[in-house]
């Protein structure tokens, strides 16, 4: 609720400094932590033969937040839907769109509604969580009274805020940071430092962390981390990268000017916000189906099939992107581009359900919760990695290389999945 209401106030003025939005984005990671927590909790409520469906339902419903955001936020920004609370409108600088169609530049918009709508949605959810959710005593035997429990939670958040805050400062360019570390180095340092400090916390928290950290000695933790990045990392990453790709690749075209080809705005460009929600919608909707199929056929087998699909589809998307980027009429390639991307989303959604099933069967009741929490947290970095890699390659004029790189990553996942879970002498046969 804090970053939501913060965005509501910050978006009401064009004079709000950049660091305010960076800080609010920083705090929004609390929501990501809640998702990882929910995956860990859900696994303990269901038997092994229902792990895929149960976890797929939880993740699918949760990830509908991405689709909901991509549909609802543009819509609520088009009118003063909250009356006086919506504040004053601002004119749209450049053309945009909603699920209903294109919105031209100059249109009055209430962008602050983007924060307020989530704040209002969260109020009943907070009440539902407080009165309707319970801990399993076998998993959390001594949560303590509410004040004590909140103290523990805030302590863990404090560790994460310190380490990630330092990492951001070392990475961000001046004047917002020191700009002395490569982003990938900073990312690894943040993860390692956070884990180390969590392990060193005093009292029962540190002891509990010691038990959870046993998962890092299990080879299956690392194989499933890779496979979960293939599936959920792709879903959350492409949810951000798809609108970026639509806007940059199809929003501009090559035009001859003064004897040279230059990139100019494409008047026939599709609106990113009109179509970007489709991929996330399909991926979230099909996730429980992937879990259900995996409960019947085995998680590793389903993961193998969808990984192969993602390899082929990624190469195909990369090829179409190269054609569109070099074209004077990139919009002619849009529908084949979007169809292939939706195929990737569908495969990642099914694979997300299949990896849930595998984790739920492979690990003991004491370990599967921490493994799900760890893998979902690491895979969430896909929301950062995918659009960054895509953006760098688009800026370099070679957007297809990003997709070819993702295809290689998926191919390595194919090998890992086959070696660990499908070959004749696999460590665990098609869990």
RAUR-V582608 format. One record per helix or strand. SS is the DSSP state (H for helix, E for strand). FROM is the first residue (numbers start at 0). TO is the last residue. If there is no record, write none. Layout:
ss:SS from:FROM to:TO
ss:SS from:FROM to:TO
//
This chain:
ss:H from:1 to:9
ss:H from:17 to:26
ss:H from:28 to:44
ss:H from:47 to:75
ss:H from:82 to:85
ss:E from:89 to:90
ss:E from:95 to:97
ss:E from:100 to:102
ss:E from:107 to:108
ss:H from:112 to:131
ss:H from:145 to:170
ss:H from:182 to:199
ss:H from:202 to:216
ss:H from:218 to:248
ss:E from:251 to:256
ss:E from:259 to:264
ss:H from:271 to:274
ss:H from:276 to:296
ss:H from:298 to:324
ss:H from:329 to:361
ss:H from:364 to:378
ss:H from:381 to:394
ss:H from:398 to:420
//
